[in-house]
């Protein structure tokens, strides 16, 4: 089984991650949030594995464009989940489901190299 990289095609972090995989001769499946949406069951798994806070990208333009009330409403996993399903680009990227079933968020070349040995 290949890792599954979840993200958005034009995201710089996703571009770096996918290029790293190619450069290291590693195959991975790609799931584009914009084209295919966020699988609700997968999001539930990510939240269970990582917590909702690491998944929520509070530095991105999608978060900054939210009104203050929408931002203030994100106080727990249920509220964060609802927002991430409505606005997938608020999810920090890339999210990766590794062949061993573990999940990571963000791109860390050293960690990825260890995982793919």
C-alpha positions in Angstrom: 0.0 0.0 0.0 1.2 3.5 -0.8 1.0 6.5 1.5 -2.0 8.7 0.8 -1.2 12.4 0.6 -4.2 14.6 1.3 -4.0 18.3 0.4 -4.5 20.9 -2.3 -2.6 20.8 -5.6 -1.4 24.4 -5.5 -0.3 24.4 -1.8 3.4 25.0 -1.5 3.9 22.4 1.3 2.0 19.8 -0.7 4.1 20.6 -3.8 7.3 20.2 -1.8 6.1 16.9 -0.2 5.1 15.4 -3.6 8.3 16.5 -5.2 10.3 14.9 -2.3 8.4 11.6 -2.8 9.2 11.7 -6.6 12.9 12.6 -5.9 13.1 9.6 -3.6 11.4 7.2 -5.9 8.4 6.7 -3.7 4.9 6.2 -5.0 2.0 7.8 -3.2 -1.6 8.3 -3.9 -2.9 11.9 -3.8 -6.3 13.1 -2.7 -7.1 16.7 -3.6 -9.5 18.4 -1.1 -10.7 20.9 -3.7 -11.6 18.3 -6.3 -12.8 15.4 -4.1 -13.6 17.0 -0.8 -12.5 15.8 2.6 -13.6 12.3 3.5 -15.5 12.6 6.8 -14.4 9.2 8.0 -10.8 10.1 7.3 -11.1 13.4 9.1 -12.5 11.6 12.1 -9.5 9.3 12.1 -7.1 12.3 11.8 -8.7 14.1 14.7 -8.6 10.9 16.8 -4.9 10.3 16.0 -3.6 13.9 16.1 -6.2 16.0 17.9 -8.0 18.8 16.1 -5.6 21.6 16.9 -2.6 20.4 14.8 -5.0 20.0 11.8 -6.4 23.5 11.9 -4.3 26.0 10.0 -4.7 29.3 11.7 -2.0 30.9 9.7 -3.5 30.4 6.2 -5.6 32.8 4.1 -8.7 30.8 4.6 -8.6 31.2 8.4 -7.7 34.9 8.1 -10.7 35.4 5.8 -13.2 34.0 8.3 -15.1 36.5 10.3 -14.3 36.8 14.0 -17.5 35.0 15.0 -16.6 31.9 12.9 -13.1 31.9 14.4 -14.4 32.2 17.9 -16.8 29.3 17.4 -13.9 26.9 16.9 -13.5 25.8 20.5 -13.6 22.0 20.3 -13.2 19.0 18.0 -16.8 19.1 16.8 -16.7 22.8 15.8 -13.3 22.3 14.1 -14.5 19.2 12.3 -17.5 21.1 10.9 -15.4 24.0 9.7 -12.8 21.6 8.1 -15.6 19.8 6.2 -17.1 23.1 5.0 -13.7 24.8 4.3 -11.2 22.1 3.5 -8.4 24.6 2.8 -8.4 25.4 6.5 -6.8 22.0 7.1 -3.0 22.2 7.6 -1.3 20.3 4.8 -0.2 17.8 3.8 -2.0 15.1 5.8 -0.6 11.7 5.2 -2.0 8.3 5.9 1.1 6.0 6.0 1.0 2.3 5.1 1.3 1.3 8.8 -1.9 3.2 9.5 -0.3 6.2 11.2 -1.2 9.8 10.3 1.0 12.9 10.1 0.4 16.5 9.2 2.9 18.8 7.6 6.0 17.9 5.7 9.2 16.8 7.5 11.7 15.3 5.2 13.7 13.5 8.0 10.5 12.0 9.4 9.3 10.9 6.0 12.7 9.3 5.2 12.5 7.3 8.4 8.9 6.2 7.7 9.7 5.0 4.2 12.8 2.9 4.9 
